[in-house]
Amino acid sequence: MEQPGSDILDARTSCSRTGGPSFSLRHRMVRAMWSVVWTLLAAWTPAPLHRWRAFLLRLFGAQLAANARVHGSARIWYPPNLIVEENALIGPRVICYAMAPIRICRNAVVSQGAHLCAGSHAVDDPHFQLEAHPITIGINAWVAAEAFVGPGVTLGAGAVLGARSVAFRDIPAWTIYVGNPARLLRERVRFTIP
């Protein structure tokens, strides 16, 4: 039995803890086709071919603004859960583990090697139920190199998550957080981009 509004299966009946599927067959088929398409037609492409990669992502259900950029070495787990707004960037080797919607807002940057993980498990559930919670990277926010953003986290407008930092809680607007777990370093100077 599926959870309401989700392709995630109920672990009690799908037996995912002992090797059964965590997602519906349709969902798994889309992901398999997507993996083949991205590997053959996009993963190897040079940086300037952002429009081509955006076309492929849109073909599989992602919502990308006309000038959104996604590098070929990025890994998008499930395109229908990806939203990338105007002038936003998903850098090289970024992992978007989009079990739930991941929104990269206007002018936001997700730098090389960062990991946006929108899924986890209910650790106190004997069936280890898979759970998914949306991630939002706010306007003018920056997820620096190799940082990790956990399920359900929002980086507020202008927020910065420093290199190799780990966020399992929301990062307030116009602040800079660093470390593992991420802690406040200081306020960020506010600005606007036309």
C-alpha positions as CSV (number, residue, x, y, z in Angstrom):
1,M,0.0,0.0,0.0
2,E,1.4,3.4,-1.0
3,Q,1.6,6.3,1.3
4,P,-0.9,9.0,0.3
5,G,0.4,11.4,-2.3
6,S,3.7,9.5,-2.7
7,D,5.3,6.8,-4.7
8,I,6.9,5.5,-1.5
9,L,5.6,2.1,-0.6
10,D,4.6,1.0,2.9
11,A,7.5,-0.9,4.3
12,R,5.2,-3.2,6.3
13,T,3.7,-4.7,3.1
14,S,6.6,-4.2,0.5
15,C,9.1,-5.7,2.9
16,S,11.8,-3.2,1.8
17,R,13.8,-4.0,4.9
18,T,14.4,-7.5,3.5
19,G,15.0,-6.5,-0.1
20,G,11.5,-5.5,-1.4
21,P,11.0,-2.3,-3.3
22,S,10.7,1.1,-1.6
23,F,9.0,2.7,-4.6
24,S,6.2,1.8,-7.0
25,L,7.1,0.0,-10.2
26,R,6.2,3.1,-12.3
27,H,8.6,5.2,-10.3
28,R,11.4,2.7,-10.6
29,M,10.9,2.4,-14.3
30,V,11.1,6.2,-14.8
31,R,14.3,6.3,-12.7
32,A,15.8,3.5,-14.7
33,M,15.0,5.2,-18.1
34,W,16.3,8.5,-16.7
35,S,19.6,7.0,-15.6
36,V,20.2,5.5,-19.1
37,V,19.3,8.8,-20.8
38,W,21.4,11.0,-18.6
39,T,24.4,8.6,-18.8
40,L,24.3,8.3,-22.6
41,L,23.2,11.9,-23.6
42,A,24.3,14.3,-20.8
43,A,26.8,13.1,-18.2
44,W,29.8,13.4,-20.5
45,T,28.8,16.8,-22.1
46,P,31.0,19.9,-21.7
47,A,29.9,22.7,-19.3
48,P,28.5,25.1,-22.0
49,L,25.8,22.6,-23.0
50,H,23.4,23.7,-20.2
51,R,20.5,24.1,-22.6
52,W,20.8,20.5,-23.8
53,R,20.9,19.1,-20.3
54,A,18.0,21.3,-19.3
55,F,16.0,20.0,-22.2
56,L,16.6,16.4,-21.1
57,L,15.6,17.2,-17.5
58,R,12.4,18.9,-18.7
59,L,11.6,15.9,-20.9
60,F,11.6,13.8,-17.7
61,G,9.5,16.3,-15.7
62,A,11.9,18.7,-14.1
63,Q,10.9,22.4,-13.9
64,L,13.9,24.5,-15.0
65,A,13.9,28.2,-15.8
66,A,15.3,29.2,-19.2
67,N,18.7,30.2,-17.8
68,A,19.0,27.6,-15.1
69,R,22.2,25.6,-15.3
70,V,22.9,22.0,-14.4
71,H,26.4,20.5,-15.0
72,G,26.7,17.1,-16.7
73,S,28.4,15.4,-13.8
74,A,25.5,16.3,-11.4
75,R,23.3,13.4,-10.4
76,I,19.6,14.0,-10.3
77,W,17.8,11.0,-8.8
78,Y,14.3,11.8,-9.9
79,P,13.7,14.7,-12.3
80,P,10.0,15.3,-11.6
81,N,11.0,16.4,-8.0
82,L,13.5,19.0,-9.2
83,I,12.7,22.7,-9.6
84,V,15.5,25.1,-10.6
85,E,14.6,28.8,-10.9
86,E,16.1,31.7,-12.8
87,N,19.9,32.0,-12.9
88,A,20.3,29.1,-10.4
89,L,23.2,26.7,-10.7
90,I,23.7,23.0,-9.9
91,G,27.5,22.6,-10.1
92,P,29.7,19.7,-11.0
93,R,29.3,16.4,-9.1
94,V,26.3,17.7,-7.1
95,I,23.9,14.9,-5.9
96,C,20.2,15.8,-5.8
97,Y,18.7,12.8,-4.1
98,A,15.2,14.1,-5.0
99,M,13.0,11.6,-3.2
100,A,10.8,14.7,-2.4
101,P,10.8,18.0,-4.2
102,I,14.1,20.0,-4.2
103,R,13.7,23.6,-5.1
104,I,16.8,25.7,-6.0
105,C,15.5,29.3,-6.0
106,R,16.5,32.3,-8.1
107,N,20.2,33.1,-8.1
108,A,21.0,30.2,-5.7
109,V,24.2,28.2,-6.2
110,V,24.8,24.6,-5.2
111,S,28.6,24.1,-5.6
112,Q,30.6,21.1,-6.6
113,G,30.2,17.9,-4.7
114,A,27.3,19.1,-2.6
115,H,24.7,16.6,-1.6
116,L,21.0,17.5,-1.3
117,C,19.3,14.5,0.4
118,A,15.5,14.6,0.6
119,G,15.1,11.1,2.0
120,S,15.8,9.1,5.1
121,H,14.4,6.3,7.2
122,A,12.3,6.2,10.3
123,V,15.0,4.8,12.6
124,D,12.6,3.8,15.3
125,D,10.3,1.9,13.0
126,P,11.2,-1.9,12.9
127,H,10.3,-1.9,9.2
128,F,12.7,1.0,8.6
129,Q,10.1,3.0,6.6
130,L,11.5,5.3,4.0
131,E,10.5,9.0,4.5
132,A,10.9,11.9,2.1
133,H,10.9,15.6,3.0
134,P,11.3,18.6,0.6
135,I,14.4,20.8,0.5
136,T,14.5,24.4,-0.5
137,I,17.6,26.5,-1.3
138,G,16.4,30.1,-1.0
139,I,16.9,33.1,-3.3
140,N,20.6,34.1,-3.4
141,A,21.6,31.2,-1.1
142,W,24.8,29.2,-1.5
143,V,25.5,25.6,-0.7
144,A,29.3,25.5,-0.8
145,A,31.5,22.7,-2.0
146,E,30.8,19.2,-0.6
147,A,28.2,20.5,1.9
148,F,25.3,18.2,2.9
149,V,21.7,19.3,3.2
150,G,19.4,16.9,4.9
151,P,15.7,16.1,4.4
152,G,13.2,18.8,5.1
153,V,15.9,21.6,5.4
154,T,15.3,25.1,4.1
155,L,18.2,27.5,3.5
156,G,16.6,31.0,3.8
157,A,17.2,33.8,1.3
158,G,20.9,34.7,1.1
159,A,21.9,31.9,3.5
160,V,25.3,30.2,3.2
161,L,26.1,26.7,4.2
162,G,29.9,26.5,4.2
163,A,32.2,24.0,2.5
164,R,31.8,20.4,3.9
165,S,29.2,21.6,6.4
166,V,26.2,19.5,7.4
167,A,22.7,21.0,7.8
168,F,19.9,18.9,9.4
169,R,18.0,22.1,10.5
170,D,16.9,25.1,8.6
171,I,19.5,27.9,8.0
172,P,18.0,31.3,8.7
173,A,18.0,34.0,5.9
174,W,21.2,36.0,5.5
175,T,23.3,33.9,7.8
176,I,26.5,31.9,7.3
177,Y,26.6,28.4,8.9
178,V,29.7,26.1,9.0
179,G,30.7,22.8,10.5
180,N,29.2,19.5,11.4
181,P,26.6,20.0,12.6
182,A,26.4,23.4,11.0
183,R,26.6,26.3,13.5
184,L,26.2,30.0,13.1
185,L,29.4,31.8,12.0
186,R,28.0,35.2,11.4
187,E,25.4,37.3,9.6
188,R,25.8,37.8,5.9
189,V,25.8,41.2,4.3
190,R,22.4,41.7,2.6
191,F,22.2,42.5,-1.1
192,T,19.8,42.2,-4.0
193,I,20.4,41.1,-7.6
194,P,18.1,42.7,-10.2
